[in-house]
């Protein structure tokens, strides 16, 4: 029997050796294939990126050339030359690749680019010399050359993108095959290992190592490597059991969602990692930095040397977050809202944390920065979880009491001072907390997944109100803001069209406002949804233009009817200011794309007059009227019309207003 067991052990050991050898050979072969596929994928993605960059650069050449014809200046000519150089450099980079087809495409595009640039520079010279023949040159040679170049680069870029996606799929298939084969071989090996007693010890050691690693993972954030919420609370409890004063700093990253939605989750992860590094470097050995979840961090100072020192450190940490983040070659800017709470030995950790969180929330509502917990202020701060629960229950019930109310702000047409459109802005008449502005509950709605039902509820309220105005003889188009999540909902278009039909409102009296970043979250799905509603007559407005990360190429693909210039650029429109240049360029761009242009945030009559001189189509802001309830809107529109009429002479300034 002993001899038989010995022979069986030898056979099992030999079989195990063969399985392991076969598995090793398979893995090596798989690694070779995977490496080759990875290299092909990487090269394809690089070429795809370069052709995409060339597409954008080609489009920007044409924009600046058209801008030069409207407003000839050295600065515009220099921008055109710089972009043209960039286009040639990018195409030259592609032409240096090994792939013959890619090289041929790039060389063909380089020749077309050189021809277009030669014609464009000739056109610029004629415009500068006031040569009336520039229009014929533009029509017969420059414009055909541009469209030929644009169509060619578009086709090449699409083909390059499709090839890159094929390489991604090929790599994924290779990885799956390697994984399946490895799992099968590993399973056979484990079955044999289980029958050989001398390998049990090694197996047990691995289990011990895994247990240690699991314990570490249970207490640390897997992305940043920082302590997680559980370990942070343990450290806080331990610190409060000592003899020293402590401080908690709760930090929330402002602008992170826009970066994550626009640049992708990988860029968002890189930003979180770098934010953790900056916070850790700023705190040093003075405390513990933890990631609580999402874009929220916390700092525990186990020896708080007074509020002045703690606040100085907090200001340094927030300043560190304001520095630009470089993420895979792309630059992103965020800021931070930080709340401070001081504690003494014996205090309750949960309560101390709530104090810091309330202060942080107050800082966020104030526009970011640092806030210190103050019982007289923060004790009455709305509890976000409670408010979120109230909002969820309200939406589930269909808001039977009409707590979610829309206020409306007139949009005045600057050609004749008439009000033809209004923007709907939500307010919440909470039964216990009173009237709440959007900043008090919209962030919680977005984080908690309520943005989709909230958006559709507000669209339904707005179209019913617009239908009521129409019945009273007032055809005011109503604009409603659309959240990024709602835009990417598969049922978005159907629900919007159903709301219009139920209210009996003509589709052209509804305009959907969406930001650049909401389009960038999932451009393909977003554009498809917008095209579907646009085909039925609903118009589209791109809000906060100039503050997002989107490109002119993608803006070209959006079925937009209106461009809204953000209030940030409307504040200072004096001649020669950067804001004036930005606003004028945005207006020209919008008109060149066939869009109406609206300036929001107009706060004085001088700005209103300046916008009209720039040929802006519409304006809205406190100088005309604040947002008002529906019942007060007729009077508000009369007020806005009267204010706008003051800046309009007897005859229209320009004959080509878009409105």
C-alpha positions, 0 to 999 in steps of 0.5 A, a space after each residue: 500500500 505504501 509503495 502504491 501511494 508512493 507511485 501515485 505521488 510520483 505520478 501526481 507530481 509528474 502530472 503536476 509538473 507537466 500541467 505547470 510546464 504546459 500552463 507556463 508555455 501557454 502563458 508565455 505565448 499569451 503574453 507575447 500575443 498580448 504584447 504585440 496586440 497592445 503595441 498595435 493598439 497603442 500605435 492605432 490610438 496614437 494615429 487616431 488621436 493625431 488625425 482627430 487633432 488634425 480635424 480640429 486644427 483644420 476647422 479652427 483654421 477656417 474659423 479664424 480665416 472667417 474671423 479675419 474677414 469680419 475683423 481683420 487684425 494682426 492677432 487673428 492673422 497670427 492665430 491663423 498662422 499658428 493653427 496652420 503650423 500646428 495642422 502641418 506639424 500634426 500631419 507631418 507626425 502621422 506621415 512619419 509613421 511606418 504604416 504605408 496607408 497611414 503615411 499615404 493619407 497623411 502625405 495627401 492631406 499635407 498637400 491639400 493643407 499646403 494648397 489651402 494655406 497658400 490660398 488662405 494667405 492670399 485671401 488674407 493679403 487681399 483683405 488687408 489690401 482692401 482688394 475687392 477681388 477677395 470675395 471671388 477668390 474665396 468663393 471659387 478657390 478658398 472655400 472649395 479647397 477648405 471643404 475638400 480638405 475638411 471632407 478628406 480629413 474627416 474621412 481619414 479620421 473616421 477610418 483611423 478611429 474605426 481601425 483603432 477600435 478594431 485593435 482595441 477589440 482584438 486586444 480584448 479578445 486576446 486577453 479573454 483567451 489568455 484569461 480563459 486558458 490560464 484559468 483552465 490550466 490553473 484549475 487543473 494545477 490546483 486540483 493536483 496541488 490539493 493532493 500533494 501534502 507538501 504544497 499545503 504549507 505554501 498554500 497556507 502561507 499565501 492565504 496568510 499574505 492575502 489576509 494581511 493584504 485584505 486587512 490593509 485594503 479594508 482600511 485604505 482607499 484602493 485608488 489613492 492608497 489613503 486611509 478610508 472612512 473607517 480608518 479615519 474614524 478609528 484615528 479620530 476616536 483614538 485622538 479624542 481619547 487623548 489629551 490634546 485638542 484636535 481639528 477635522 478638515 473636510 474637503 470637497 473638490 469643486 469642479 471634479 464632476 465636470 472634469 470626470 464627465 468631460 475628460 473621462 473616468 481615467 482622468 478623474 482617477 488621476 485627478 483624485 490621486 494627485 489631489 490626495 498627494 497634494 493634501 498629504 504633502 501639505 499636511 506632512 507629519 501633522 495629521 492624517 489625510 483620508 479619502 472618504 469617498 467620491 471627491 471628498 477628503 478629510 484631514 485629522 490634525 491630532 495636535 491643533 495649535 489654535 484656530 489661526 494655525 489650523 485656518 492657515 493650513 486650510 488656506 494652503 491646502 485649498 490653494 494647492 488644489 487650485 493649481 492646474 492638474 496635468 492629466 495625461 497631457 491635458 490640463 484641468 482646473 478645479 478648486 476646493 471647499 473646506 470646512 473646519 471643526 475644532 474638538 477637545 478630548 472627550 468630544 463625540 467624533 460623529 458630532 465633530 465630523 458633522 460640524 466640519 461637514 456643515 462648515 464645508 457645505 456652507 463654504 461650497 454654497 459661498 463659492 468655495 474656500 474655507 469656512 469654520 464651523 459656527 453653531 449660530 450659522 451651521 446649526 441651521 444648515 439644511 441636513 443634506 441627507 434629510 433634504 435628499 430624502 424629502 426631495 426623493 419622496 416629493 418626486 415619487 409622489 409627483 409633487 402634489 402640492 406644487 412645492 417645486 416651483 419655476 420662476 421665469 426670467 425674460 429674454 429680450 430681443 435687442 432688435 426691437 426690445 420685445 420679449 419672445 422667450 423666458 428661462 425657467 429656473 427652479 425653486 423649492 418651497 419646502 414646508 419646513 425650511 422655506 424657499 430653497 434656491 437651486 444650490 441648496 438641493 440640486 447638488 444632492 439630487 445629482 449625487 443621489 441619482 435624482 437628476 433624471 426624474 427632477 429634470 423631466 418633472 420640471 419640463 412637464 411643469 414648464 410646458 404646462 405653463 407655456 401652454 397656459 400662456 399660449 391660451 392667453 395669447 402670449 406665445 412665449 418660448 420657455 427654456 428649461 435646463 437639462 441635467 447631464 444624466 437626463 440627456 444620456 437617459 435612453 428614454 429622454 427624447 420619448 419623455 420630452 415629446 410625451 410631455 409636450 403632447 400632454 400639454 398641447 404645446 407646439 414643439 417650437 415653444 420649448 427650448 432645452 438648455 444644456 451645458 458644454 460639459 453635459 454634451 461631452 459626457 457621452 457625445 454620441 448618445 447626447 447628440 442622437 437624443 438632441 437630434 431626435 427632439 430637434 426633428 420634432 421641432 424642439 430647439 436646443 441651446 448651448 448654455 454657459 458657452 466658453 466655460 466647458 471643455 468641448 471643441 468646435 468640432 463637436 459643437 458643429 455636430 450638435 443640432 443647436 439653435 442658440 448659443 448662451 454666453 456665460 455671465 463670466 464674460 459679460 461683466 466687463 465689455 469695455 473696448 480692448 478688454 479680454 471679455 469684450 474680445 471673447 464676447 464679440 468672437 462668440 457672437 460672430 461664431 454663433 452667427 457663422 454657425 447660424 445660431 441665435 446668441 443670448 448674453 446672460 447676467 446683464 446687470 446694467 444698461 451700459 452692458 445692454 447697449 454694448 451687447 446690441 452694438 456687438 449684434 447680440 440677439 438676446 439678453 437677460 439679467 437683473 438689469 432687465 428683470 429678476 426671475 419671477 413667479 409665473 403670475 408676475 411674469 407679464 409685469 416683468 416682461 413689460 419692465 424688461 421691454 421698457 429698459 431695453 427700449 432705452 438703448 434702441 434708436 428709432 431705426 434698428 442698428 443692423 438689418 440681420 438680427 437672428 431673432 
